Amino acid sequence: ERNKNHNARKKYRNIFQVDNKRFEYIKHEEDYKHNMVDHHSLEKLLARLRNCSLEELEKNDVGFVLEIEKNIQRLNQFVESKKKDIKEGLKFICRKLVNRGVSQTSHELWTEEVDVLSHEILSLENFIGYNFIKLSNLMKKHDEIVRSNNHSWFSNKLMREPFTSVDFSVLFYHLSNIYHTLNYGLDENPDSIGISPSAIWTRRSEKFLVKL
């Protein structure tokens, strides 16, 4: 169980390290920007904890924990909403492609629509990784200040939250099928061109390897 949680935490750290440029982009997008962990407010609460008397410690500690929980709930709601929008977008395009097929005229239009969804999926994945790391680091600082050992428990709690439980392999799989249909049509067998469970289409005419 400990190894499983360690690997899960490492997964989100790797997302942030690999996609740092993407984070630099999404942090300027209004919906992502306004739903990130309120790092500034939480750092202020940690500073108050660091400088308070023993009599005030418990009260300030409770205030920090409540603010952390408030941030987690906001992340849960935002990520669930984004995930729902992405799934609905993928289903809508799938239905249209099945019912109407892909013509020369519609190919470019649909590809642009799918590119937008591809960007959303990758941005959401990075957003989750970034906020996971921020919350984890804040709890580390908290432990140092109050001389506790809550970080491991807190990381395990985060891994059970809805915002870290998005199954991106399913989203990427459906995205891959759509890109495949746009490039090869509905009748082409994916196996005949060597598409494996670990190889998916994530951008126009490009095949990327993704860890599933």
C-alpha positions in Angstrom: 0.0 0.0 0.0 2.9 2.4 0.9 4.6 1.7 -2.5 1.3 2.2 -4.3 0.8 5.6 -2.7 4.4 6.6 -3.3 4.1 5.7 -7.0 0.9 7.7 -7.2 2.5 10.8 -5.7 5.5 10.3 -8.0 3.2 10.2 -11.0 1.8 13.7 -10.3 5.2 15.1 -9.6 6.4 13.8 -13.0 3.4 15.3 -14.7 4.3 18.7 -13.4 8.0 18.4 -14.2 7.4 17.1 -17.7 4.6 19.7 -18.5 6.0 22.8 -16.8 5.5 24.8 -20.1 1.9 23.8 -20.2 1.4 25.0 -16.7 2.9 28.4 -17.6 0.1 28.6 -20.2 -2.8 27.3 -18.2 -2.1 29.5 -15.2 -3.1 32.5 -17.4 -6.4 30.9 -18.4 -9.1 32.4 -16.2 -11.0 29.2 -15.2 -7.8 27.4 -14.2 -6.3 30.4 -12.6 -9.3 31.1 -10.3 -9.6 27.5 -9.2 -6.0 26.7 -8.3 -4.9 26.2 -4.7 -4.9 29.6 -2.9 -1.2 29.3 -2.2 -0.8 32.9 -1.0 -3.6 32.7 1.6 -2.3 29.3 2.9 1.3 30.6 3.2 0.0 33.5 5.2 -1.8 31.1 7.6 1.5 29.1 7.9 3.3 32.3 8.8 0.7 33.0 11.5 1.2 29.5 12.8 5.0 30.0 12.8 4.8 33.2 14.8 1.9 32.6 17.2 2.1 31.7 20.9 1.4 28.3 22.3 -2.0 29.5 23.5 -3.0 30.5 19.9 -1.4 27.5 18.2 -4.4 25.1 18.3 -6.8 27.8 17.0 -4.5 28.8 14.2 -3.9 25.2 13.3 -7.6 24.5 13.0 -7.9 27.6 10.7 -5.2 26.3 8.4 -6.7 22.8 8.2 -10.2 24.2 7.4 -8.7 26.4 4.7 -6.9 23.4 3.2 -10.2 21.5 3.2 -11.9 24.4 1.5 -9.3 24.4 -1.3 -9.7 20.7 -1.7 -13.4 20.9 -2.1 -13.1 23.7 -4.7 -10.6 21.5 -6.6 -13.0 18.6 -6.5 -15.9 20.6 -7.9 -13.8 22.3 -10.6 -12.2 19.1 -11.8 -15.5 17.2 -11.8 -17.1 20.0 -13.9 -14.2 20.0 -16.4 -14.2 16.2 -16.7 -18.0 16.2 -17.4 -17.5 18.9 -20.1 -14.7 16.9 -21.7 -16.7 13.7 -21.7 -19.7 15.4 -23.2 -17.5 17.0 -25.9 -16.0 13.6 -26.8 -19.4 11.9 -26.9 -20.9 14.7 -29.1 -18.1 14.4 -31.6 -18.2 10.6 -31.6 -22.0 10.7 -32.4 -21.5 13.3 -35.2 -18.7 11.2 -36.8 -20.7 8.0 -36.7 -23.9 9.6 -38.0 -22.3 11.9 -40.7 -18.9 10.4 -41.4 -15.9 12.5 -42.3 -15.9 14.6 -45.5 -13.1 16.8 -46.9 -15.1 19.8 -45.8 -15.8 18.6 -42.3 -12.3 17.1 -41.6 -10.6 20.4 -40.7 -13.5 21.6 -38.6 -13.7 18.4 -36.6 -10.0 18.2 -36.2 -9.9 21.7 -34.7 -12.7 20.8 -32.3 -10.8 17.7 -31.2 -7.6 19.6 -30.8 -9.4 21.9 -28.3 -10.5 18.8 -26.3 -7.0 17.4 -26.5 -5.6 20.6 -25.1 -8.3 20.5 -22.3 -7.4 17.0 -21.3 -3.7 17.7 -21.1 -4.2 21.0 -19.3 -6.5 19.3 -16.7 -4.0 16.6 -16.1 -1.3 19.2 -15.5 -3.6 21.3 -13.3 -4.3 18.3 -11.1 -0.6 17.4 -10.8 0.4 21.0 -10.0 -2.2 21.4 -7.2 -1.5 18.0 -5.7 2.2 19.1 -5.4 1.3 22.5 -3.9 -1.0 21.0 -1.3 1.5 18.3 -0.4 4.3 20.8 0.0 2.1 23.1 2.2 1.4 20.2 4.5 5.2 19.4 4.7 5.7 23.0 5.9 2.9 22.7 8.3 4.4 19.5 9.9 7.7 21.3 10.3 6.1 24.2 12.1 3.8 22.3 14.5 6.3 19.3 14.8 3.7 16.7 13.6 3.9 13.9 11.1 0.7 14.3 9.0 2.2 14.5 5.6 1.9 10.8 4.7 -1.7 10.6 6.0 -2.5 13.8 4.1 -1.0 12.5 0.8 -3.0 9.3 1.1 -6.1 11.4 1.7 -5.4 13.5 -1.4 -5.1 10.3 -3.5 -8.7 9.4 -2.5 -10.1 12.8 -3.4 -12.2 13.1 -6.6 -9.8 15.6 -8.2 -7.0 13.1 -8.2 -9.2 10.2 -9.3 -9.8 11.2 -12.9 -9.1 8.2 -15.2 -7.2 9.9 -17.9 -6.5 6.6 -19.7 -10.2 6.4 -20.6 -10.3 10.0 -21.9 -7.1 9.5 -23.9 -8.5 6.3 -25.3 -11.6 7.9 -26.6 -9.6 10.9 -27.9 -7.3 8.5 -29.7 -10.3 6.7 -31.4 -11.6 10.1 -32.6 -8.2 11.1 -34.1 -7.9 7.7 -35.7 -11.4 8.0 -37.3 -10.5 11.5 -38.6 -7.3 10.2 -40.1 -8.4 6.7 -41.3 -12.1 6.6 -41.4 -14.6 4.5 -39.5 -13.9 1.2 -41.3 -10.2 1.0 -40.7 -9.2 -1.6 -38.0 -6.9 0.1 -35.5 -4.9 -3.1 -35.0 -4.0 -3.2 -38.7 -1.9 0.0 -38.3 -0.2 -1.0 -35.1 -2.1 1.1 -32.5 -1.5 -0.5 -29.1 -3.1 0.3 -25.7 0.0 2.4 -24.9 0.0 4.4 -28.1 -2.6 7.0 -28.7 -3.3 9.9 -31.0 -3.3 13.2 -29.0 -2.7 15.7 -31.8 -3.4 16.2 -35.4 -1.4 13.5 -37.4 0.9 12.8 -34.5 1.1 9.6 -32.4 2.3 10.0 -28.9 3.2 7.3 -26.4 1.3 7.7 -23.1 1.7 5.7 -19.9 -1.7 4.0 -19.3 
